[in-house]
Amino acid sequence: MPISASARVYSPVGPRVLVLDGEVCGALTSVTGGSIYAEFATEKIGIDHLARKHLAGVKYEDIALEVGVGMSARFYDWIKESLQPGKLSRKDGTIYVCDYDYHPRGSLAFTHALISEVSFPALDAASKNAAKLTVKLAPELIRSSRTPPKADGTKLTVTKQQQQKKWLPSNFKLEIDGLDCTHVNKIGPLVARQAIVERAVGELRDYQTEPSHWDFGNLTVTLPQSHAEGWNQWHEDFVIKGENGDDKEKNGSLVYLAQDLKTELFRIKLSHLGIFRLHEDAGEAGSEQIHRIEAEMYCEQMELQSHA
């Protein structure tokens, strides 16, 4: 069982600023996690009939960063590198809690962090809410401070470009080989999770982390039944007829667009898509609403190809 000893320094003081390898990467939308805690073990009951307990090791909670499209290239390149098969990419960094003039008031420093999860936002052609990207970090070591790092008036320089800009989930484009995707109106979140293996070092006080493998979530899309002929045929061949070899899988890309609907913010390459479910929304009897279908596909590989 864990004994929590929270290392959170995220009071509502002002912006949180991420620094990676000494470079200011931008202001974060939100930060959660980052607790330092200990697990404990219960010993066998002795002659005194007491269940004695002792701490068994220090653990560090993953740090979840929520961002928009205003981060520096170093941050997005880290995501791109981490998603590549067999690529090991660790970073040291600090999250500074600042006042509104960007003077640090506290900090959370992490060492040898791996990216353990990337979650691209769900998309909806009718949505007006802000879209956000969530990235989870698995560090080997965390140290927190609730006091200013220096007393010399240090100020972090965050450019206007590094402040989070408006990103709408209604602006997107889906491309899949041989399919008409122009009428897709909703896409579920794209999530990639990397298994992290811990190895105890020293006297079980700390752990080294090693990446295992990436697990890429499913791609789920919604579109009108009237424009789903190609999707129905793929489902018929792939699922019902059993024609589902590697040569029958499809590749594609999901593009997140800026407000001008031309500038690409992110392009996610999707490799070896295989449809396994097609759900028809029959709608209400006599209703004039558009009847839609929901298609769900597995995905073997996701790759961040470009970013603004």
Secondary structure, DSSP 4 states (H G I P E B T S, - for coil): -EEEE------TTS-EEEEETTEEEEEESEEEE--EEEEEEEPPP-TT----EEEEEEEEPPEEEEE-S-S-HHHHHHHHHHHSTT----EEEEEEEE-TT--EEEEEEEEEEEEEEEEEPPEETT--SPP-EEEEEE-SEEEEESS-S-SS-------GGGSPPP--TT-EEEEETTS--TT--EEPPEEEEEEEEEEEETTTTEEEEEEEEEEE--EEEEEEGGG-HHHHHHHIIIIIS---SGGG-EEEEEEEE-TTSSSEEEEEEEEEEEEEEEEE----TT--SPPEEEEEEEEEEEEEEEE-
